[in-house]
Structure formats: C-alpha cells, structure tokens
Amino acid sequence: MKVTIFTDGGARGNPGPAGFGAAVYDHNGKLVLEIKGYLGNLTNNQAEYEAVIVALQKAKELGADKVTLKLDSELIVRQLTGRYKIKSGSIADRAAKALALTRQFVQLNFVHVPRSQNALADQLVNQAIDEGLQRQKPSI
C-alpha cells in the first residue's frame, strides 16, 4: 500500500511550546488520517523530526510499504537525504530514529514542498500546541 504523508512540526518561541501534525493520504489522494500531538518545550527542528518519526510509525501501523513524506522544512529533507550533515546531538538522535524507521519500507521518498502546500499539517501543529497549552492552564 502506498501513502503520502504531509508532516509539520513547530514551536512558538525557539525553543518553546511545540507540536507536530501529519496528514495521511492514500494512493488515490484521499485523506485517511490526521495526526497531531503536543510535545512540550522543543525547538522547531526537534518538532519537525518528531513529526517525521510519528508519521513513519503510523505509516507502518497502517500497513504502508511505499511512503512519500512531504515536508516544508528543506533543512530536514536535506539532512534525511544525506545532503546536509547533522551537527546537533538532539537532532542527530532524532534523525537516527527516523532513518531507522525508513528501513521498514520498500520505497520511501522525502520531498520538500512549499509551506502553502502543507497547510493542513501546519493547522494540526497549531491545534496541538493550543490544546497542549490549554491543558496546562490551572483551573480556577
């Protein structure tokens, strides 16, 4: 089964409250799943990697063997495809985890897309952060 997954991660501040979002589409381009989560305080890049990791885990759970991962972070795409070196330890650990997950698929592509093409994943990130911050507010 082939899926296309748009992922995004973000932090308000950098670091700051962070979240991830992913939109999973089947081979016909039909939206089959939305994923979002609050991550606590992380950097933008850490959140981007968490989005990739969760998306790859979910793709495997869905039974996908061919995955196209679309991200609006050119940096992350270039790091995961080996074009850029990873210097940060916290990023290197997350990249290693993501790359280990890629070995579970027959075919996997990382594609950079403009932010305008990643609107749903971005929306899910913001919802996750808003919900996470709301849960942290003390009730009066």
Beta strands, then each sheet from edge to edge (+ up, - down):
strand 1: 2-11
strand 2: 16-25
strand 3: 31-42
strand 4: 66-71
strand 5: 107-112
sheet 1: 3+ 2- 1+ 4+ 5+
end
